[in-house]
Amino acid sequence: MIDEKFVYVAIALILLGDFSYLIYTIQGKVKPNRVTWLLWSFPAFIAFTAQFSQGLGILSLTTFAFGFPCFLIFLASFLNKKAYWKITAFDLTCGVLSLIGLILWTITQVGNWAILLAIVSDGLAAVPTIVKSYKAPETENYQAYLFNGLAAVIILFTIKQWGFAYSAFPVYILLLNLILVPLVMFKLGKKIQSYA
């Protein structure tokens, strides 16, 4: 267990990684999937609201930090024509399922259910980027995912009272980034495809 103030280090890592991705997006060096980045912002905002309402305090700020830059990256993808990933029917299907998760949260209005549905919605929004990272890792940059994963580890070490509300979102973020970092950093999809 580490001091809760390390949450600020986690927030700094999240912002460092995501703002570097934001700059790469503006420069056209990465091509974010707009469905993913837009829908990544909403579940994080919902989970933040639910966590804050359950009294998580400073820990809830990390969830907000996971979501806000995602919305900025979505907006930045419109600034450079090179920073655009073609949206497919698969992307839209994942997006619709993600939105259904958000609607279900609105209906339930219960803290832990909201967090769970936000995670499900966020996960469904992540699928197009996972597939893109597998097929075209050169359109991504692993740093944002690495820093987000490290931030999730720090957040988990600051948790003093374990429970779903406290740990679910950072555990999900860690698992998601454990998938994305190797896919992008080591171009695993390309290697697997070359052996097939």
C-alpha positions, 0 to 999 in steps of 0.5 A, spaced: 500 500 500 502 506 498 500 513 500 494 516 496 497 522 494 501 517 489 494 518 485 497 525 482 503 521 479 498 516 476 494 522 473 500 525 471 502 519 467 495 518 464 496 526 461 503 525 459 501 519 455 494 521 452 497 528 451 503 525 447 498 521 443 494 527 442 500 531 439 501 525 434 494 525 432 494 532 430 501 531 427 498 525 423 503 520 426 497 516 429 490 514 426 485 514 432 479 510 431 474 515 432 468 511 435 473 508 440 476 515 442 469 518 443 466 512 446 472 511 451 470 518 454 463 517 456 464 511 460 470 514 464 465 520 465 460 516 467 464 511 472 467 518 475 460 520 476 458 514 480 465 513 484 465 520 486 457 519 488 460 513 492 465 518 496 471 515 492 474 522 492 481 523 489 481 516 486 475 518 482 479 524 479 484 518 476 477 516 472 476 523 469 483 523 467 482 517 463 476 520 459 477 527 458 484 526 454 480 521 450 475 526 448 480 531 446 483 526 441 477 524 438 476 532 436 483 532 434 482 527 429 478 532 425 484 537 425 489 532 420 486 528 414 492 523 415 489 522 423 483 518 420 482 511 421 476 509 416 470 507 420 467 500 418 460 496 420 464 493 425 466 499 429 459 502 428 456 495 431 461 496 437 459 503 438 452 501 438 453 496 443 457 501 447 451 506 447 446 501 449 451 500 455 451 507 457 443 507 456 442 501 461 447 505 466 442 511 465 436 506 467 439 503 473 442 509 476 446 505 481 453 506 483 456 499 482 452 497 476 454 504 473 461 502 474 460 495 471 456 498 465 461 503 464 466 498 464 462 494 459 461 500 454 468 502 455 470 495 453 466 494 447 468 501 445 476 498 445 474 492 441 475 496 434 482 499 436 484 492 439 483 490 432 486 495 429 492 495 433 492 487 431 492 489 424 495 496 423 500 497 429 503 502 425 497 507 426 498 507 433 503 509 438 504 504 445 506 510 449 499 512 451 497 505 453 503 504 457 502 510 461 495 508 462 497 501 464 502 504 469 497 509 472 492 503 473 498 499 477 499 505 481 492 507 482 491 499 485 497 500 490 493 506 493 487 503 494 486 502 502 479 499 502 478 494 496 471 493 493 468 493 486 467 501 486 474 502 488 478 497 484 474 495 478 475 501 473 483 501 474 483 493 474 479 494 467 484 499 465 490 495 466 488 489 463 486 493 457 493 496 456 496 489 457 493 487 451 494 494 447 501 495 449 504 488 446 500 489 440 502 496 438 509 496 441 511 489 438 507 489 432 504 482 434 499 482 429 503 483 424 508 477 426 502 472 427 499 474 420 506 473 417 506 466 420 499 464 418 
